[in-house]
Amino acid sequence: MELVNTFTYLGLIVSFLLLFLGLIRPVLVLWFLDSCTRIKVLKLYGTSLVLFVILFFLIHWN
């Protein structure tokens, strides 16, 4: 269970940092796509951030 807690916490931190960095300079986090826009950053890293937040609260609810 400790591994799941660590994975969720790290995923939350990494998603937040990549979202923040991508909103400033999208090409740094979307280097693998042809066109890099802030909307794509929000879709990719915003969705992962929301999922990790939900997972974090579901695990730490107890």
TORKOL-4160 file (C-alpha; in steps of 0.2 Angstrom, whole numbers, padded with zeros to 4 digits, m for minus):
62
<pt num="1" X="0000" Y="0000" Z="0000"/>
<pt num="2" X="0015" Y="0012" Z="0003"/>
<pt num="3" X="0020" Y="0010" Z="m0015"/>
<pt num="4" X="0003" Y="0015" Z="m0021"/>
<pt num="5" X="0004" Y="0030" Z="m0009"/>
<pt num="6" X="0021" Y="0035" Z="m0016"/>
<pt num="7" X="0016" Y="0033" Z="m0034"/>
<pt num="8" X="0000" Y="0043" Z="m0032"/>
<pt num="9" X="0010" Y="0057" Z="m0023"/>
<pt num="10" X="0024" Y="0058" Z="m0036"/>
<pt num="11" X="0011" Y="0057" Z="m0050"/>
<pt num="12" X="0002" Y="0072" Z="m0042"/>
<pt num="13" X="0018" Y="0082" Z="m0040"/>
<pt num="14" X="0024" Y="0078" Z="m0058"/>
<pt num="15" X="0008" Y="0082" Z="m0066"/>
<pt num="16" X="0007" Y="0099" Z="m0057"/>
<pt num="17" X="0024" Y="0104" Z="m0062"/>
<pt num="18" X="0022" Y="0099" Z="m0080"/>
<pt num="19" X="0006" Y="0108" Z="m0081"/>
<pt num="20" X="0013" Y="0124" Z="m0074"/>
<pt num="21" X="0028" Y="0123" Z="m0085"/>
<pt num="22" X="0018" Y="0119" Z="m0100"/>
<pt num="23" X="0007" Y="0134" Z="m0097"/>
<pt num="24" X="0022" Y="0145" Z="m0097"/>
<pt num="25" X="0031" Y="0136" Z="m0112"/>
<pt num="26" X="0021" Y="0122" Z="m0120"/>
<pt num="27" X="0035" Y="0116" Z="m0131"/>
<pt num="28" X="0045" Y="0110" Z="m0116"/>
<pt num="29" X="0032" Y="0097" Z="m0111"/>
<pt num="30" X="0024" Y="0094" Z="m0128"/>
<pt num="31" X="0040" Y="0091" Z="m0138"/>
<pt num="32" X="0034" Y="0075" Z="m0145"/>
<pt num="33" X="0019" Y="0083" Z="m0154"/>
<pt num="34" X="0019" Y="0093" Z="m0170"/>
<pt num="35" X="0010" Y="0108" Z="m0163"/>
<pt num="36" X="0012" Y="0113" Z="m0145"/>
<pt num="37" X="m0003" Y="0124" Z="m0138"/>
<pt num="38" X="m0008" Y="0128" Z="m0121"/>
<pt num="39" X="m0025" Y="0119" Z="m0124"/>
<pt num="40" X="m0016" Y="0103" Z="m0127"/>
<pt num="41" X="m0006" Y="0105" Z="m0111"/>
<pt num="42" X="m0022" Y="0108" Z="m0102"/>
<pt num="43" X="m0030" Y="0093" Z="m0109"/>
<pt num="44" X="m0015" Y="0081" Z="m0106"/>
<pt num="45" X="m0008" Y="0086" Z="m0090"/>
<pt num="46" X="m0024" Y="0094" Z="m0083"/>
<pt num="47" X="m0033" Y="0078" Z="m0085"/>
<pt num="48" X="m0019" Y="0068" Z="m0077"/>
<pt num="49" X="m0018" Y="0080" Z="m0063"/>
<pt num="50" X="m0037" Y="0079" Z="m0059"/>
<pt num="51" X="m0036" Y="0060" Z="m0060"/>
<pt num="52" X="m0021" Y="0059" Z="m0048"/>
<pt num="53" X="m0030" Y="0071" Z="m0036"/>
<pt num="54" X="m0045" Y="0060" Z="m0036"/>
<pt num="55" X="m0035" Y="0045" Z="m0033"/>
<pt num="56" X="m0025" Y="0053" Z="m0019"/>
<pt num="57" X="m0041" Y="0058" Z="m0010"/>
<pt num="58" X="m0048" Y="0041" Z="m0012"/>
<pt num="59" X="m0033" Y="0032" Z="m0005"/>
<pt num="60" X="m0031" Y="0044" Z="0009"/>
<pt num="61" X="m0049" Y="0046" Z="0014"/>
<pt num="62" X="m0047" Y="0032" Z="0027"/>
